[in-house]
Amino acid sequence: MVFYWDTSPWGPCTEDTAVMSLNATISWNNEATCSVGMQTRWALCMKSKFGHVSPKRCPENTRPETVRPCLLPCKKDCIVTPFSEWTPCPTQCQQGNSSFAKQSRYRIIIQKPDNGGQECPDTLYEERECEARPPCPIYR
């Protein structure tokens, strides 16, 4: 009778809190990597033409690894510019009953987040009312 080990494919590389994150300068597939994660798979003892049997039947010295370290990609946080200066408020006098003028400012996303990095702020554009302007003189 032939007994052998059968394994599943390796699972995804996931962050492992039990493993201290290490700064890695190595890269796989030319992608920057920042910390060590873990991959797992199952290993079952099999009997030819029968299927899964007790692991005691297979030789322990040939049992495949079921956990291995892997390199996780770097997290990228969102990067935005500082807010621009406020747009200028009108300086001329206010005609009759015209509405209040507004000024605005904005910021631009430089880098979008990736691999679980910090999300971008919700506020990229702001607006506020200008201070009231004096009424224009009325000539008769």
C-alpha atoms as one frame of an Amber mdcrd trajectory, in Angstrom:
protein
   0.000   0.000   0.000   1.204   3.498  -0.870   0.736   6.421   1.514   1.616
   9.962   0.453   1.084  13.589   1.434  -1.299  15.749  -0.605  -1.267  19.546
  -0.248  -3.527  22.419  -1.191  -2.155  25.467  -3.051  -0.622  28.175  -0.876
  -3.178  30.708   0.385  -2.775  34.486   0.065  -0.010  36.314   1.897  -1.644
  37.883   4.948  -0.410  40.095   7.751   0.473  38.045  10.798   0.383  39.842
  14.139   2.450  37.064  15.728   5.341  37.773  13.369   7.193  41.009  13.989
   7.075  43.225  10.903  10.490  43.486   9.331  11.706  46.121   6.944  12.548
  44.209   3.812  14.778  45.547   1.103  14.297  42.476  -1.049  11.610  42.513
  -3.676   9.765  39.827  -5.575   8.623  40.659  -9.115  10.266  44.096  -8.758
   7.599  45.237  -6.275   8.668  47.034  -3.120   7.980  44.983  -0.007   7.726
  46.284   3.512   6.909  43.509   5.949   6.706  39.781   6.414   3.374  37.968
   6.245   2.358  34.317   6.384   0.909  31.850   3.894  -0.800  28.616   4.843
  -1.987  25.438   3.157  -3.257  22.072   4.315  -1.409  18.748   4.064  -3.383
  15.481   4.160  -2.123  11.930   4.341  -3.577   9.984   1.441  -3.758   6.284
   0.563  -3.705   5.289  -3.100  -7.178   4.427  -4.401  -8.681   5.107  -0.972
  -8.374   8.813  -0.077  -7.700  10.673   3.152  -6.364   8.595   6.071  -4.862
   9.293   9.504  -1.672  11.405   9.326   0.105   8.700  11.374   0.173   6.498
   8.267   2.416   8.881   6.279   6.105   9.349   7.133   6.482  12.453   9.316
   9.933  13.251   7.854   8.372  13.853   4.410   5.427  15.901   5.683   5.329
  19.176   3.666   5.383  22.582   5.328   1.936  24.081   5.936   3.055  27.589
   6.955   5.677  29.799   5.319   6.696  33.457   5.470   6.011  35.741   2.522
   6.697  39.376   1.724   3.805  41.841   1.846   3.616  44.845  -0.501   4.121
  48.283   1.031   1.065  50.164   2.182   0.692  53.481   0.381  -1.089  56.281
   2.194  -3.052  58.914   0.335  -1.034  62.083  -0.211  -2.761  65.421  -0.826
  -1.409  68.920  -1.336  -1.994  71.532   1.350  -5.089  73.684   0.750  -4.578
  76.460  -1.769  -4.936  80.074  -0.651  -8.519  81.323  -0.379  -9.750  82.969
  -3.576 -10.006  86.743  -3.083 -13.219  88.374  -1.957 -14.545  91.314  -3.989
 -13.342  94.655  -2.662 -15.836  96.934  -4.433 -18.954  98.162  -2.706 -22.099
  96.030  -2.832 -24.805  96.979  -5.356 -28.340  97.106  -3.924 -29.461  93.771
  -2.488 -26.946  91.462  -4.230 -26.126  88.181  -2.507 -23.025  87.546  -0.426
 -19.907  86.658  -2.364 -18.064  83.429  -1.572 -14.453  82.405  -1.614 -13.042
  78.920  -2.010  -9.908  76.848  -1.710  -8.948  73.335  -2.799  -6.337  70.620
  -2.514  -5.286  67.917  -4.971  -4.700  64.193  -4.524  -1.065  63.445  -5.396
  -1.131  59.716  -4.560  -4.123  57.441  -4.097  -3.984  54.851  -1.287  -3.020
  51.249  -2.033  -2.534  47.963  -0.165  -4.514  49.095   2.888  -2.897  52.524
   3.240  -4.635  55.533   4.801  -7.621  56.759   2.790  -7.810  60.256   1.306
  -9.609  62.973   3.274 -13.249  63.596   2.353 -12.749  67.343   2.049 -10.847
  68.453  -1.043 -12.818  71.682  -1.651 -14.003  74.284   0.854 -16.168  77.355
   0.463 -17.053  80.209   2.817 -18.886  83.517   2.631 -16.904  86.702   2.329
 -17.323  89.426   4.903 -20.132  91.854   4.097 -19.103  94.717   1.784 -20.243
  98.264   2.360 -23.173  99.371   0.196 -22.379 101.546  -2.793 -23.310 105.199
  -2.460 -26.489 106.240  -4.235 -26.272 109.452  -6.270 -29.465 111.411  -6.972
